[in-house]
Amino acid sequence: MKISKKYFLPFMFILIAAGCSSANDQDEGKLNDKKTEPIQQTVTYNIQKAEPQRLEQIYGLGYPGNDEGLYLSSQEGIKINTNNGWLEGSSQKHEYVGFQATKDGFISGGHPEKGSNMKDPIGIVKSIDRGATVKPLSFYGEGDFHFLSAGYDTNVIYIINEKALPELEPGVFISEDEGKSWKPLKLNGLESDTLGMIAAHPTNGSIMAMSTRSGVFISEDKGQNLKLATAPVMATALAFSENELYYSSVENNKVLFHKIDLSTNKAVEIEIPYLNYDNPITFISVNMKNQNTLSFATYLNDVYESTDGGENWNLVLKNGKIE
């Protein structure tokens, strides 16, 4: 099955361009010595009812453990889907890319909104107050990191660094201390010509997975060695719960959704609403406070959520339109 390159690039990265071979030759640790004080914002910030709008791009979604609702990152900042409808911040509408929900907030890369006092790009930052303030963790003013994954309840962060930075060469890296230092991944056993989305296990810092054009690969040693966990299909998105790995693939012009039992390696297909093959799933998230609640976003900015482990799905956003 062939898929247009324009649908492929948002969630895949060509392996050669990523420079993984050079990453393996780097020093085992790269230190980030820059100050990481929270950035003081100069404008009022409140969470309020979202104005009617259409989101042009979804950059991630997740369930922060310090709040209720499904967070969605976009070109217009954070949006939060709750029982009372969509909410948003009154300011701080930064373009968060590589958005990752954690137990105490969220971690992300990206770019500041126009007029902000933040440097552009923002590197890797963290917020523990619903986006009111952010604290730089790494590479502030240097990189934006579309390919980023963080453990929900660990200090582990994975990144694909797409271009050389003052402190880091291109490649795939892990930090086990929330961005203070970085080590390259060897990626032994990754038999694919692409890199894709990385998923970090929520509580076990040694387990990670990567979606590629050749299937989903899983590692139990922090990305040093990987093994193929699925058929060699184009996998577009993935996310861990405590005991499962959810992933989506495009096979025979169909968008499919699966989960793998981590204890048995058995995979089962989960029925989802019909999606055209040119509208693949780009992000998956699991609510770690209630793991029967999960969601996914698509290339055309549809968002579905299930509160019963995938038995039933609700369309909570259609074509990015908040009304």
HELIX and SHEET records of a PDB file:
HELIX    1   1 LYS A    5  PHE A    8  1                                   4    
HELIX    2   2 LEU A    9  PHE A   11  5                                   3    
HELIX    3   3 LEU A   15  ALA A   18  1                                   4    
HELIX    4   4 CYS A   20  ALA A   23  1                                   4    
SHEET    1   A 2 MET A  12  ILE A  14  0                                        
SHEET    2   A 2 THR A 194  GLY A 196 -1                                        
SHEET    1   B 5 LYS A  30  LEU A  31  0                                        
SHEET    2   B 5 SER A 181  PRO A 184 -1                                        
SHEET    3   B 5 GLY A 171  SER A 175 -1                                        
SHEET    4   B 5 ILE A 157  ASN A 161 -1                                        
SHEET    5   B 5 LEU A 148  ALA A 150 -1                                        
SHEET    1   C 5 ILE A  47  LYS A  49  0                                        
SHEET    2   C 5 GLY A  85  GLY A  89 -1                                        
SHEET    3   C 5 GLY A  77  THR A  82 -1                                        
SHEET    4   C 5 LEU A  70  SER A  74 -1                                        
SHEET    5   C 5 ILE A  58  GLY A  62 -1                                        
SHEET    1   D 2 GLN A  53  ARG A  54  0                                        
SHEET    2   D 2 LYS A 321  ILE A 322 -1                                        
SHEET    1   E 4 GLU A  95  THR A 102  0                                        
SHEET    2   E 4 GLY A 105  HIS A 111 -1                                        
SHEET    3   E 4 ILE A 124  SER A 127 -1                                        
SHEET    4   E 4 LYS A 135  SER A 138 -1                                        
SHEET    1   F 4 ILE A 198  ALA A 200  0                                        
SHEET    2   F 4 MET A 208  THR A 212 -1                                        
SHEET    3   F 4 GLY A 215  SER A 219 -1                                        
SHEET    4   F 4 LYS A 227  LEU A 228 -1                                        
SHEET    1   G 4 MET A 234  PHE A 240  0                                        
SHEET    2   G 4 GLU A 244  GLU A 251 -1                                        
SHEET    3   G 4 LYS A 254  ASP A 261 -1                                        
SHEET    4   G 4 ALA A 267  GLU A 269 -1                                        
SHEET    1   H 4 ILE A 281  VAL A 286  0                                        
SHEET    2   H 4 LEU A 294  THR A 298 -1                                        
SHEET    3   H 4 VAL A 303  SER A 306 -1                                        
SHEET    4   H 4 ASN A 314  LEU A 317 -1                                        
END                                                                             
